[in-house]
Amino acid sequence: MNTVEEQKSLIRAALGREPLDLLIKNVQVVNLYTGEIEPGVIGVKAGRIVTSEASALEAEQTFDGAGRYAVPGFIDSHVHIDSTLLTPANLAELIVPAGTTTLLADPMEISNVAGLKGLETLVQMAEGVPYHIFLEVSSRVPTAPGLETTGGRLGLKEVEQVLRWPSAISLGELDPSKVLGMGDEYLAKVQAAYSLGKIANGHAAGLDGQKLVAYACGGLLDDHECVDYEDAYARLRLGLAVLVREGSTERNLQMILKGAHKANMDTRHLMFCTDDKHPDDILAEGHINYMVRRAIELGYSPVEAIQMASLNAAIHFRIDHLIGSLSPNRWADILLVDDLRQMVPSDVFVKGRWAAHEGKLVEKPPQPVAPDWILDTVKVTRGRQAADFELHGATPQARVRVIDIYPDQIINREAETTLKVIDGAVIPDIENDVLKLAVVERYGKNGNIGVTFVRGFGLQRGALASSVSHDHHNIVVVGTNDEDMAVCVRAIEAAHGGLAVAADGKALGILPLPIGGLLSDQPAGQVSAELGKINSIAKQLGCKLPAPFMSLSFISLPTVPELGLTDRGLVDVRKHVLIDSVIEGN
Amino acid sequence: MNTVEEQKSLIRAALGREPLDLLIKNVQVVNLYTGEIEPGVIGVKAGRIVTSEASALEAEQTFDGAGRYAVPGFIDSHVHIDSTLLTPANLAELIVPAGTTTLLADPMEISNVAGLKGLETLVQMAEGVPYHIFLEVSSRVPTAPGLETTGGRLGLKEVEQVLRWPSAISLGELDPSKVLGMGDEYLAKVQAAYSLGKIANGHAAGLDGQKLVAYACGGLLDDHECVDYEDAYARLRLGLAVLVREGSTERNLQMILKGAHKANMDTRHLMFCTDDKHPDDILAEGHINYMVRRAIELGYSPVEAIQMASLNAAIHFRIDHLIGSLSPNRWADILLVDDLRQMVPSDVFVKGRWAAHEGKLVEKPPQPVAPDWILDTVKVTRGRQAADFELHGATPQARVRVIDIYPDQIINREAETTLKVIDGAVIPDIENDVLKLAVVERYGKNGNIGVTFVRGFGLQRGALASSVSHDHHNIVVVGTNDEDMAVCVRAIEAAHGGLAVAADGKALGILPLPIGGLLSDQPAGQVSAELGKINSIAKQLGCKLPAPFMSLSFISLPTVPELGLTDRGLVDVRKHVLIDSVIEGN
């Protein structure tokens, strides 16, 4: 909130007793409360909107809207900043010119690496960025206690502490295992959120029927894991809002909105999020503005699409007094847009400050210095040698489990296959795209390595690895052979974290992510270029996935069905237990 | 919130591992999230809804819905319990059978009489009632500091204290004088509300244009003072929700909803309230269910009308995780209704308990004992004698101000007229319905009496008086002669508060309101009958108003344009200053 003095200056400006700070003239105001688009102005004082009515108020500064549409800044209703690989400051270059002025961010990644200290460091590094960050306080760090090794932990005490921060707006995504498993700690976290006037976000991947009802009984109020309209409809029926997601590999918008539009479903409980989106994809297609554009293409009116991108999320997260519309007293987060159907803002204002123009930031945000300790979090005990990845086979053939991945979805399917055993080791079947997958513990705690098989990457030779691997963020590595897998791990260790690609015993490319092993300290353009480079090497090695490192980072999730791989081994997500990779023949 | 153990029992019930407490079978479920009406059941555990999907779950108890509609309980989004003249327990008899299961109540009246102690007493007296009460914490007690005498005061400290209560959901209606006057205390109260995750309610009576914009800049999020659609539209444009009001004398529903329906305005920011409604009117026409019925008659679908009566208010007040729909984990507040267009529930459940059947409570709520001190708050110093009401005139005629009242509205108009002066006293002009109006201080503090003239009551003889007079709750009295006015004041004093009617020097009727001078300790039927009796005596005396005592109780409001009368004298509401009743000739 403003101070009382700021509030008074807003009121005085509205009454014409004090000049406005800024008057944006000659705009078509998109009013999300009435659904009207009408000629007007935007008057700003102390970072807030005073009026959007045509008015004779005077201002210190005027800005010519040149007849463009004035649209409220967009809200990403669920995002992991860490998935962009950028610091919050460098991320600004990508999202603010695209019109995203607010992130509702779950700092789960950095918390898994370094607990509350990591979370606080990320928040400190975000100071002074030209957009708003509100926190969805990570509810499950670690995500799968007993099934994975992490660097940090957020218990009930830490979560309650962060929930009290003014920037905290909700308890972050709580997965079904915690709710249906009725863990006291997690249910107490949900109650802590509501008792502090905040909501609890869901993550109901793969649930339906009775289990979905039971999940809703846990007090969660939304879900961002809907894959299609059937999922979305099942959740709306239960009074859960749907956070429609369009990330790098989780592309749910078309299937959800096509169905919703056809069914003429009320849109007020639908909103947009990216969850996990890499910088190259944001650069190529946009951010939340891309979702608005797609929604309009699918038949929604611009007003409805913009509501999903702003007001609906503001109301759901109970911050509609701060953002989500161009109404008095809300933050002056304003996009000036030539064409609502394209939704590419030519100017962006945040808190009344001119923030972006024609795709570029007006001013470079302050570059925070990362503390030393967060630049040194990758401590590998085992995984440097090919032998560390061997899976023992006692018979000429072994029956194994395979994680079957979908190209554009976060979920996967459990499969089985038979592999050859040579010299006592089960070997991948490159011809049939059955590759080896491993997760290497990287907090210097126990040297665990989990190994299994995966189908869908299509590598013909070499290996890929990443120290971003949800949610424990150990090193995940996929390969056609153990030697290249070890090369990747060594490259990541040397870079203190990153994405690596190797073949024929040599590292071919590395994108260093030294901040917690998760984030680059480089600008968006460079990270995007380097990511493009290693992606293209991966492609040369035969990889068929559009975003191989994003896909890789999700395989280890022990919370998204059907299988996950952690440093402790293969996890049956539905049963929340460890299972064997080799079923017969070891 | 539930305890963790209750939450677990809900989840276990949903999973079929524990029987439900109650299963209401064979209903048509009205789903306010999807807008669908479909066959289903309602499963209840620990007072909460587990499911509304058809299901094979077992239950301790079943209830046959007999094909009726299952509708979420209604929410009165802004009400002064004190205006019903009933204790919260006795009020249950009227509202619960009509389907209102939640009151969002501003305890402003009792706070003006007795401060925080009064507010706490009302809340204690409400313990165990078969409906939910959430508090809109009174923001302005007194309403007009310096312009009126009250018994109590709620400063920033007291308001912050109450805002922290789990039952507090907002800062109550803050009127324009506080916001446009930029009082530090009031703006700090607004910020306190938001910093505690709660909203701030508006009361923007009579505002438009620049002043309305400035008012919205004060951080208020809604208004319940809209008289017509033009008012409502002006507020929606500014991002303010509209609490459509239908009380005893403030009847705004038809004019607002007719316009909104014609304009095809989005209904999500519209909700219903009664504000001030007498028991006889509730008995005669209903409560929020009456508004639903009227909305449907005006062209809205039953789903839209029910949304305005429940979900919309729950979302606006940020308690949609608790009430507003028949979704899992919400309180099991359920109406069973034969005909959605009539909207008269034949059975009502609150927190899963069977609360009303065929217009009657199933169980009488516990009758709280009012503490002694609250039964003795009417302490009259002056006003017992006719001479106390004399207005001096020095010339044969005097020019005076007149409060011109509208029959069905809370607002009034300033007028002037010329009256005769006899024996040095300005006298009423009964023929032209210009009567004397007085407000007598009743807290034993200073013996103030304010006197002016009013048009609209139509009394031919006698006088009416009330110790309910917003918001200071001194004794307001209207009469054709000073003697009968004094008789009324003496009758109210003897009854420790109440509504009185007198003529020819004799008290003809009294409805005693001994609790704070505001509430009866008698049941609804008796209060309603006694109110009917004194209303009919008032009619016999010539009064033309449908609810004369309600109209009388609002005339003294120093916050609703254009004029108000307090014990200090006549108030120009727009300028917030005392003005003379006699303009020329005294």
Interface residues (C-beta under 8 A of the other chain):
Chain A: M1 N2 T3 V4 Q7 K8 L10 I11 R12 A13 A14 L15 G16 N31 Y33 T34 G35 E36 R48 V50 T51 E53 S55 P166 V179 L180 M182 D184 L187 A188 V190 Q191 Y194 S195 L196 G197 K198 I199 Q210 K211 V213 A214 A216 C217 G218 G219 L221 Y233 L236 R237 L238 G239 L240 M265 D266 R268 H269 I315 R318 D320 H321 S325 S327 P328 N329 R330
Chain B: M1 N2 T3 V4 Q7 K8 L10 I11 R12 A13 A14 L15 G16 N31 Y33 T34 G35 E36 R48 V50 T51 E53 S55 P166 V179 L180 M182 D184 L187 A188 V190 Q191 Y194 S195 L196 G197 K198 I199 Q210 K211 V213 A214 A216 C217 G218 G219 L221 Y233 L236 R237 L238 G239 L240 M265 D266 R268 H269 I315 R318 D320 H321 S325 S327 P328 N329 R330
